[in-house]
Amino acid sequence: MAPSLMTPEDLQKQIQETSPWIQLVRDEMAQVLVGQSQLVDRLLIGLLCNGHILLEGVPGLAKTLAVKALSGSLSTTFSRFQFTPDLLPADLVGTMVYHPQITKFEPKLGPIFNNLILADEINRAPAKVQSALLEAMQERQVTLGDKSYPLPEPFLVLATQNPIDQEGTYQLPEAQLDRFLLKVTVGYPTKDEELAILERMATSTKPYETQAVATPAQIAAARDTVNHIHIDPAIRKYIVQIIHTTRFPSLADASLKNLVRAGASPRGTINLALTARALAFMNGRGYVTPQDVKDMAADVLRHRILLSYEAEAEEVSADSIIERIMSKVPVP
């Protein structure tokens, strides 16, 4: 059904029909994770928007555990890569193998041909491995020899990385960063959450493994509903104004002059609208509010704003710049 032909009542009914699996996945992941509700919701938004997610935080904050818990909650295939300095592109995407019996090369597809890909500590591998992911992440295909092979649907790269100031890390290329729908920063748990973690995890028994409670068909149906979520023209202009201000921040706040080397690309505009729609869907609404846009802005934009050397010298973060921009852009 075309968005223009769907009434608000029909859309609300479709939301109710296609969203129950989201709470089932949340409940299943809560069997493994303590707290981290925002992280879980961001992973679900990645599923709904068909977008890749980058999780950043110091070691030991359950980034890998969260991705594995999500994969166990879905009836999908899963592959985990531990990124190391000696990893080769062929280890991910595959290669052409020569068969002397038939005197020809045949493709040997790599483990990237799965639905969910966990790229663990992605910034500990060199640039040539990162570049091998670019085609897969954007085109959802892999080219071996002279032929391209489509990746399965859904296909999501869920990557974890340690902060760049940690030992043995590489800076991800800007072209690859821009292909991530969200960059989510994972923080420390509260004292109460850490006490619950201690009580649940500090045993020698086998940890709980999540059970599949959602299928690719349910995810596809939910994605179709998300595409029908209404965005008012005033909110569309609000999103465009936010992105425009990341490129020329001094127009909104003179104190931001010379702090931004480059702002968000049009991909940021698209992704901010997409994720706001997904958030509205998860909250049971058929329309996007300005608060949905505000809630998603930092995760969509923090890896798309390139800081100047002056900003780095003054230890100004992308998050603080986004916060100042959001406070200056008029809300519809």
Summary of the structure (lengths in Angstrom):
residues: 332
radius of gyration: 20.9
end to end distance: 29.0
largest distance: 69.9
contacts: 1039
relative contact order: 0.15
helix: 48%
strand: 17%
